[in-house]
């Protein structure tokens, strides 16, 4: 939901089949560079050989400024205070002798759209009206049945 933090965790690689998992996992330990891309734009990079990392949060007109955190050990990327503009494809790319990648599809929901105060009040009022209508129908049905039983009782006792 909009405003939350999202961590794109490289541990999702472990959900792949065994061959693909071990191929990627062993490469992560030995390859030189790991890149994170949003769509086709480079937003973060880790150089394992010299143990450095760089976050490019000023790209895309500063969309990610001060909101990207990169973990050199787990290779995870965290986006804080996420917005609907941040929805899309994020790719973890491992470059080296046997390149590989995994794509994360991120969806972000606008909290105002699903739970605006006007909409919440309207839903509450509508729910209350449905509840009142249900009670009225139940009372009417119970009274009608009692009246029928009373009439049937009078009719059978009177003959």
N, C-alpha and C positions, 0 to 999 in steps of 0.2 A: 504494500500500500504506500502511497505517496508519503514521504517524510521518514520512512523507515530506512534502516541500513540493510544492505544485501551483500553477502559474501559469496563470491564465486570460488568454490573450493576445488582445488585440483584433485582432492580425494575422490571426486565423482569418476575419475578415470578408473578407479578400482571396480566400478560396476560393469566395465567392459568384459568381454570374454577373456579367458586366461592368456591366450597368445598375445592379444593386443595389449592387455594390461602389463604383462612382463616386458614387452617390447618398449612401451612408453616409459614404464617405471625405471628400467635400467638406463634408458637414454636421459632421463631427467637428472640422474646422478652424474652423468659424464659429459653431457652436451654443454656447449658454450653459452647459448642464449635462449632465453624464454621470453616470449613477447605476449602481451595482452593487447588485443585490438577491439575497438568498438566499430562495428561495420568494417570498414577498411582502414580506419585511422588508428595509428599506433598510440596507445595511451599509457603503456608501462612496459619496462624491459628489465630483465635480470641477466647479468653476465656472470655465470657461475665460475668461470675461470678466475676472474679477479674479485669475485664476491661483491659486486656492486649492483645497485638497482636505481632506476630512474623512473619517475612518474611524470608524464607529459599532460598535466592537468590544464594547461593553457591552450590546448588544441580545441578546435571547434568553437571558437570565440569564447574560450574560458568556461565552457559548459561544466567541466568537472573540477573547477578551481577549488582547492582545499577540501575535496570530497573523496579522493582516491587514496587508499592505503594498500600497500603491497607488502606481503610477507615473503621474505627471501627463503625461509625454510620450507614452508608448505606450498609456495608459489600461488597462494590465494590472493585474490583481489577483492577488496571491500569498497563498496560505494556507499557513502553516508548521505543522509538526507536526500534520498532518491526522488526524482521527479518523473512525470510522464514522458518528458523528453529523453530520459535515459533508457527507455524501453528499446529493445532491439537485440541484435546478435553480438555476443562477446566471444572472441576466439582466443583460446590459449594455444599458442603455437610454439613448438619446441623445434629449434633449428639446429642442424648439425649434419652428420653423415647420413642419418636416417630420419628425415623430418616427419613430424606427426603433429596433429592438432585435435582439439576438441572444441565444439561450439556450445555455448550456453545461450538459451533464448530467454530473455528477461521481459516479463510483462509487469507493468506498473499501473495500479488502479488509483484513480483520483478519489480521495476520501470525501470530498464535497459532493461529488456526483451521487454516491451511494447513500449518503446519510446527511443531507442538508437539513437544517432545522425546520424549514417549511414542510419539506417532504415527511419528516419524522412526525410532525404535528398532524399532518393530514392522515398518515397511516394510523396514528393513535386514535384519532376521532373516528375514522372508518371502522377500525377494530371494535371500538366501543359501541358504535351503532349496530354492527353485526351481532355483538353480544346481547344488546338490549332486544333486538328483533328475535333472537333465538329464545330468550327468556319469555317474551310475550307469546310466542308460538307454543312453547311448552305449557305455559299456564292455561292457554286456551284449550289445548289438547286434553290436559288433565281434567279441566272443568267439564268439557264436552263428554268425556268418558264417564265421569261421575254422574252427570245428568242422565245419560243413557242408562246407566246401571240403576239409578234411582227410579226412573220411569219403568224399567223392566221389573224392578222389585215391586212397585206399586201395582203394576198390571198383573203380575202373577199372584200377589197376595189378595187382590180385589176380586178374583174370579173363583 
